[in-house]
């Protein structure tokens, strides 16, 4: 018996955590029609997603990808369920974008400092 399902997608969303500002950055797409980007803070309040917050989120996502990487053996990554390992910096252009973001945010230092316990 062959079952065919017809469905249409009218809305979709994407979230990425910004560890520097402790915000969940979100993009909500409605088809046809609109794209809404915003962020949700720790209290659940909706805030405007500025370019600076997106820059922080970009840097967080690249650093997160490297922190989930393993030594090449594959043993470490298997311990984290649902994580796909990839290299976020694959071209000279993306390397320059990453370094520019890191440099720009580095000089804001204590404004975006997040205390974390690293073993």
N, C-alpha and C positions, 0 to 999 in steps of 0.2 A: 504494500500500500504506500503510495507516494503522497506526501502532504506538502503542499506549497503554501507558504505564508507570504502575504503581501502586507507590507507595513511602510509607513512613511515617517521620517524623522522630522519633527518640527522644531525641536529645541535640543541643544547640547551644551555641555559646559566643560571647562578645564580649570583645574586648581593646581597651584604650586605654592609651597610654603616658603616664606621669606624669614629665615632664621634671624637675620640682623634686626629687623623691626618687629619680629614676632607677629607676622600677619599672614593670612591665607589669601594669596592673590587669585582672583577668579575672573574668568571670561565666560560670559553667557551669550550664546548665539541663538537667535530665533529666525527660522526660515519660513517664509521670506521676511526680510525686513531689517533686523537690527543686531548689533553687537554691543554688549555692555561689559565694560571692564571695571572692576572695583576690588576692594579688599575688605576682609573681615578681621577685626582685631580680636584679642584674647577674650574680651567680654561679649563678643558676638555682634558688635556694632559695625555697621557698614561705613566705609570710608572711601574717599576718592583715591584712585590709583594714579599716583604721579609718575613722571618719568624717572625720578630718583628711586622710587620704590621698585619700579620695574628693573632698573639697573642692579639694585641690590638682589632682587630675585634671580636675575640672570647669573650673577656671580655665585649666589647660593647654590643654584642648580648645577653649575659646573663643578664647584667644590664638592657637592654631594655625590656627583657621579664618580669623582676621583676617590672619595672616601669609601665608596662601595666596591671599588675595584680590588682585585686580588693580585697576587704575585704572578699570575699566569697559570698556576696549577689548576685553578677552578675550585679548589677546596674551600676557600673562604666564602666565595659568593654563594655556594650551595646552602650555606647556613642561613641566608636571608631569603625567606620565601617571597616570591612575587617580584624580585628585583632582576631587571635585565641589565647586564653590564655592557657599556659602550664607551667609546672614547669621544668625549664632547668636543675635543679640539683636533680636527682632522686636516685642516688646511692652514696655511700661513695667515689668511684673512681672519679666520676664527681665533687663531692664536693672538693676533694683534688686538682683536676686539676684547678678548679675555684680559689681556695685559692692560689695556686702556681702562677697562672697568675696575680692575684691581688697583691700579694707580689712582684713579679718581676717588675710589672709596677709601683707600689707605689714608689719605690726608684728612678724611673726616673722622678717623680714628675712634675716639671715645664717644662720639655722637651715636655710632651704630654698634658699639662694642657689646658683645653678648658673652656673658660668663658661661663657660662650659667646662666640665670635668673630663679631661682626656687622659685615658690610661696609657 
